């Protein structure tokens, strides 16, 4: 194996890892704020990718505007899911299992709707920098992939500051830690849960618009992204949104090394097997304990 191939694999693993981490981040944000395991997170990304693609193809909008429209679409889907699926189920005393099944059914519904209205064919979307690439020690990485990594880091930092420094972020945490206590001091708990789903939808939308130029948009991509993101969230500690990024990077790098040293056909098997061993050694995830401290 050459050094160039190794570096190329590392770059691909980092890029994929940040995508998985963003999906896992959205899952963890929603779980932390509502205690709901959302099986639709990848479909938020799917809707965002489709919305951005349509904005660019049909309306001819600039890439940045189209991407912003996709992120807004993801947030709106999150709002609709909480209002139309989660809230009625909770009002009828639905269990955590019921909420998981509701979101799983919603994921299949979104995929079916994408197949019906968007079609079976895959579609590509331009990214920042077009198809231009940068050389990194003789390895190549697309300019858009660099943008993806940079924007993902900004999202993580901004989300941490949002929870720690803003009254709204602190209200969301208070509503998730002690709903009854939060209500007694005037916090609108249902509204905080809706905002949590919108925030998770927006994070999924960021992942969707960033990954769409690197892979083709397909009606089945939502389920695959959900599985990868869920793995990242579990490994990082489901209650800790920021651990999801670490879990995603670990997953992406393990996949990349599996392709180099074994075979691309076994990358998922090797990655999942190693991550199972990690979970046996650390059942709460890499940062699970830290995620529980302070909510």
Secondary structure, 3 states (H helix, E strand, C coil): CCHHHHHHHHHHHHHHHHHHHHHHHHHHHHHHHHCCCCCCHHHHHHHHHHHHHHHHHCCCCCHHHHHHHHHHHHHHHHHHHHHHHHHHHHHCCCCHHHHHHHHHHHHHHHHHHHHHHHCCCCECCCCCCCCCEEEECCEEEEHHHHHHHHHHHHHHHHHHHHHHHCHHHHHHHHHHHCHHHHHHCCCCHHHHHHHHHHHHHHHHHHHHHHHHCCCCECCCHHHHHHHHHHHHHHHHCCCCCCHHHHHHHHHHHHHHHHHHHCCHHHHHHHHHHHHHHHHHHCCCCCCHHHHHCCC
